[in-house]
């Protein structure tokens, strides 16, 4: 935990946890004028493996009602000089033509021999075009990216000041642990609030719940990612990201550990076509409750768990009062909503069974139905759950009847996820 200003409330929460009196989410005082700010924290551009210019990506989010976005290209903050060769045809040419039409004289281009090249703009050059106090904010970000034995360790660092190099390690878990330490080091050095999010654990089946349990400093992970190859639903061998979340929460809270919060993202790469096989914008996001549209303020609210993740469902309120957790869902005509209150009770069955892949390698463990059980299902737009007091934690998952437009997997329904709270 960083020692700089803004962390005193977090230190108090940590002390309460250690004393065995878990924190509660309480209503934000009216005078703070807190509201929900919608944002995406996982976005790629031509600075790494996205297929559009950074200004075009930021413009898409601003035009579609987002209040903040973080461009998180792989292992770069886009501060160097880079010229991009424009192809004669294809998606690259289409991207250039759209960029030229939208930004006109602001496009920096020249000829390099027979090739037209365009300079990729740095965030410092275009941020002022989009940033508006109280309306829109560009938050600097980076996807710290490395691989080992065909699996990945990807961490989004949000609100960074400098590039954080991918850290070496003998295992992926070791790499991730060192990545998290590097983020904390920069946070202490700069005084900024920097959040580190473990991305898509099921991409290449890279991380298991057991791996995440070995990372007690990890505060955030992607419970939803709209990339069609990240396998949020899991399969017969690998747990879904929802299931991974419950396993980690159960094991952490059973041993006195802290919470893990779930983030929803797009992981956008493809801007010039839509479809189930493409990595499109608009599939997943978070809504953060804060008094100001300010990077440090948003990061602090996330650290308190005062945000929710969504793939289409909007919440007007998430409120903890005494032993009751209540939601207010923004309903749509003809759409029904079911809220599943999920948790694990003390005294849960700790039996686990090793799960092997097709090669016979043990890849994870299967846990009892006590872990992440649906403790109540409530229909309607005003669901609530009264805690008995024996729950290790409670979180809510809202499932709508609305089929998700441009779904990332077959049969996908629009959903929302609130953060875990404790009795």
N, C-alpha and C positions, 0 to 999 in steps of 0.2 A: 504494500500500500504506500503510495507516494506521500511524502511529508508536506507537500506544498498546500497552499490555501485551497479551500474547497473540499478537502478530504476529511474535515473534522467530523462531519455527520456520518461518513462511512466508518471512521474509526469507532464511533459510538455504537454503530450497528454491529461491528465485529466484536466489540466487548460484550454486547448483549448476547450474541450467539455463544461466546465462550462461557458465559455465565448460565447458559441453559435457558434463557428467556428469549425465544426467537422474535425477530422484528415483525411488525405488521405494516401493511400499506394503509395509510390514513388519507382522508380527503385533503387535497391541496387547499390551503386557505384561499378564500375568495379574493382577498386583496392582491394575491400574486398574479391574478388574471391568467392562470395557466390554461393552455389549450393543447390540442393534438397537432403535431407537425408531421406530415407524411414525407417519408424519404426512402431512397434506395441507397444501400451501402455496398453494392457490388456491381461495378460497371466497367466495361472495357472499351477501349478505342484503338485507333491505329498505332498508338504508342506501344501496344503489345499485340494482342491477337484479336482485337475488334475490327469490324469492317467499315468504320466511319470515323470522321474527324471529331476531335474532342468537343468542339463547339456545337456540332450537330447533335452529339449525344446529350450534352447538357441542355440544349434547346428543347430536345424531345421531352425531357422530364419537366422542365418549366412549363411548357405548353400543355402538358397533360395533368396539371394540377398538383404537382409535387412541390413541397416547400424546401427540400434540400436533397442533394445528391453528392455522393463521393465517387470520383473516378479512381478506380483501384487497378491500374494496369500492373502487370507482373514486374516486380523488382525494379520499379522506376517511379519517380515523381515527375518525370517529363521536364527536367530542367536543362537538359543538354540541347544542342542544335541538331535537328534531324530533318532531312529533305526526303519526301516520299515520291517515287516515280509513278506517274499516272499511266495506267495501261491504256491501250488503244480501245479496248472493249471490255465487257463483263461488268461484274459488280463494282470493281475498283473505278472504272470509268463512270458508272452510274453515280457512285459516291461523290466523285469530283464534280460532276455536272450539278448535282443537288447542292453541294457546298458552294459552288460558284454562284448559283442562283440565289441562295439564301443570304450569303454574306458579301457578295460582290467585290468591291474594291478592297475589302479587308483581307482577301485571300492573297497570300504572299507566294507568287509563283515565278518561275523563270525557266529558261531552256538550258539543259545540260547536254550539249551535243544535239542529237535528234530527239531527245526525251524531254517531255514536259515534267517538271518536278514542282512539288508544292511543299512549303515548309510547314511542319506540324507545330501548331502554336503551343506555347507553355501556359500552364494555368494562370500564372501571374499576368499574362497578356490578355486573357479573355475573361477572367473572373469579374472584372468591373462591369462588363457588358451585361452580365446576368444577375449579379448580386443586387438585392434590394432589401433594405432593412425591413424586417417584419414580413417579407413576402417570399424571398428565395435566397438560399445560401449554398455555395459550393464549398464542400469540406474536403481538404486534401487527404488523399488516401493512397495506399499501396497494398498490393497483394504479394506478401512475402511468399515466395514459391520455391520449392525444391522437391526432388524426387529421389527415391532409393528403391532399387529392385522393382521398378515399374509401378510403384505406388507413390502417392504424393503427400506432402505436408504443406498446406496452404493456409495462411493466416492473413486476414485483412486487418491492417493497422489504420485506424480512423483518427483524423485530426493530427497527423504526423507533421513534423517540421523538416525532417531530413529523411533521405532513403535509409531504411533499415536493412542491411544486407542479410540474406538468408544465412542462417547459422549452421555450421557443420555439426554432425553428430553421428554416432554409430548406429542409431536406430531412428525411425521416424518420430517416436515419442521423445527421444533425446533431442532431436532437431526442434520439435515443437516447444519443448521446455526452454531451450535456449532462445528461440524466437520470442517467447513471452518475456523472458528476462531482458532481452534487447529492447523490447517495447517499454518495459518499466524503466530501464536505464535512460531512454530518451525522455520519458515523462519526467523523471527526476531532474534531468539536465535542463529541460526547457520550461518546466512549470506548466505545461499544457496537460489537459485531460485527454489521454489517448486510450481508446478502447481496442482491444485485440479480439477478433472473432475467428474461431476455427471454422473454416469453410467446408461444406459438403463432405462429411466424413465417409459417405458411401461412394464417392467418386473413386473409381478403380479399387473399391473396397479397401480404402486406405486406413481408416481408423475404426476400431470397435469401441463399444462402451467401456470395456476393460482398459483400453488405451486412455480414454478420457479420464477415467478414475485416477490414473497415474499423473494427471495434470491438475493438482488442486488449485493452482493459480489461475486456471482458465475460467473466465467469467461468462463468455458468450460463445454460442455456436449456432450454425444455421440449421434450424429445424425444418425450414422450407427454403428451397432453391429452385428457381424455374428452369434451370438448365436440364434438358431432357436426358442427359447421360449421367446425372448424379444419383439416380436411383433412391429418391427419398422414401419410396415404399419398401425398400429392401427386397429380399426374395426368400426362398425356402431355407436358406442357410444364414443369410445376413439380416439383422434386425433393421426395421425401419428407423428413420431418424426420430420419429415420435417415441419408439420403443427405446432407442439408445438414451434419449433424454430421461425417461423414467428410471432406467437402470442406474444411470449416473446420479440422479437426484436421490434415489433410495439409498445407494451405497454411501454417498456423501453425508446425507443427513443422519444416517445410522451411526456414523463415526465422528460426528461433530463438525463436519465440513460445511462449507458455504454453498450458496446457490449456484446453479448454472442457468443462464437465461437464453431463451430461444429467439433467434433473429430470422426474418423472412427477407429474401432478396430475389433479384432477377438473375444476376450473373450474366448480364447482357453482353453479347458479342455480335449478333446479327441484326442489322437495322434496315435491310433492303428487301425483306421478304418475311412472311410469317408462316408458321406451320408447326406441327408436332415435333419435327426433327430439328427445329431451329432454336437458337438461344436468344429469345426476344425480350424486349423491354415490356414492363407493365404486368408481369406475372406475380411478383411477390414484393412486399415492402414492410416497413415498420411504421408505426405511428407513435411518436414520443410525446409525452405530456410534460411541457415545460413552460416557464413564464416568458422566455425570450427565444428568438431564433438566433442562437449564438452557439458556436461549436462547442465551447467548454460546457455551456449550460445543457445542451443536448446530451453530451457524453456523461455528465453527472446524473441526469435523469435516467439514462440507461443503466448506470451503475446501481441506482436505487431499485431497478426493476420497474420503473414507471413508464412502460411502453408495452405495446403488443405487436405481434407479427400477423400478417394477413396474406392471403392469396385471393382476396376478393370481398370478404365480409368486413364491414365497417362498424366500429364500436363507438358509441357516444360517451360511454363511461365504464370504468372498471373501478370498483370501490370495495374497500375492506372496512367494515365497521364491527368492532368487537369480534364475535366468532362467525360472522357472516361475510361471504364473498358474493358480490352482486355485479351483474353486467347489464348494460343497456345497449341493445343491438339496434343499429339503424336499419329498419326493415324496408324491403322493397315489395311492391305489389306482386302478388302471386308467388312469392318465395316464402318457404317455411324454414324454420331454424330449430336445430336441436343442439343444446349445450351439454357436453359431457364433462362432468367434474371428475377429474382424474387424480388419483393419489395412491399412496401406500401407507398402510396402517402399521403402527408399532407391533412387534411380534410377528412380522411377516415371515413366511416360509422361505428360508434362506437356501433351500436346495437348488443346485445348479447342475447342468449337464453339459459336457463339452460338445461342441458342434464342429464337424469336420467338413472340409470342402471335397470336391471330386478327386483330389489327389491324396486325400487322407490326412491333410494338414489340419490341425485344430486351429480354427480361426476366431472363435468367440465362445460364449456360453449361453445356454438357454436358461431363463429364470422362471420362477413359478408365476402363476396367475395373480398372486398377491401383489406383485410389483407393477405399479402403474395400472391398478384396477380402475374401472369406471365405477365410481362410488354413487353416482346419481346421473340420470339423464332428465333434462328439463326442456320441454318445448317452449316456443314463444320468444319474444324479444326482450323480456325482462327476467332472465333466469337468476336464481340465487341458490347458494348452498350454505347450510348451517353446519359448522364443524362440530364433531363429537368431542374432539380434543385428543384422540388417539392417532390422528393422521400425522405422518412425518411431514407431509406437504400436501397442498391442493393446487392444481392448475386447471384452467378451463380450456376446452377445445370446442369451438363453435363450428358446426357442420350445417351448411345451407343445402337446400334442394336445387340450387342453381348450378347447372353445368358450367364449368369454367370456359369462357371463350379462349381460343388459342391455348388449349391445355397443354401441359408438358408431359402428361401421361394419360393413357386411356381411362375414361370414366371419371376424370378429376372433377371434384365439386369444390366450390368456393368455400374457404374456411378462414378461421382466425384462431390464434393461440395467445392466451394470457400467460403471464409469468407466475412461477410458483410462489405461494405464500405458505406460512406455517401457522398452526394454531397458537 
